[in-house]
Amino acid sequence: MSDWHKSSYSGGSNECVEVRQHSTGADVRDTQNRVRGQLTFTLESWGAFLLSLSQADSGK
């Protein structure tokens, strides 16, 4: 499993989410409430989410 990371767009702020990708999908957690756990997404749902972000960013 990979390490947790946050977007480079976050800068030094702790008001963001962190992501940990793994072979079966990804986990997402709030940087201000790490002890509250994470949401886990399947590989299929995580891929669909990333694709939707990519399409939104390109104006499709």
N, C-alpha and C positions, 0 to 999 in steps of 0.2 A: 504494500500500500504506500502511496506517495505521501509526502508531507503536506500539511495544510498550507495554502497560499491565498493571498488576496490580490485583487486587481491592482495593476500599477497606476490606474486612475484614482485610487484611493488616497494616494499621497501618504502623509503621516497620520491621517485620521483613523480613529478606531470605530467610526460609524459606518461599518460596511460588513460584508459577509466574507467568510473564508470557504474555500473549496478544497476537497481532497478527492482526487480522481483515483479509481482503482479498476481492476479488470471487469467488475460486474456493474460499474456505474460511477456514482459520485455521492459524496456526503457534503452537505452545506450547513454552516453554523453561523451564528451571530457573534461578531468579535467582542461585543460587550457582555454577552451572556453565554460564554463557552460551556459553563457547567450545566446549562440546561439541555445539553445534548445537541443532536444534529438531525437534519432531515436526510434520508437516504433515497436516492433515485436509481432506478434500474438503468442499465446501459442504453436501452431503447429510449426511455423518457429523457435521459440526460442528453442524448444525441439530438432528439427532436427539439429540446430547449435551445441548445447551442445553434442548431440550424435556423431556428426562428430569430435568434439574435443576429445572426449573420445576414439574413434576408432583410431584417428591419434596418440594419446598418447600411446596407447597400441600396435601400429605397425600393425594394421589390414588394 
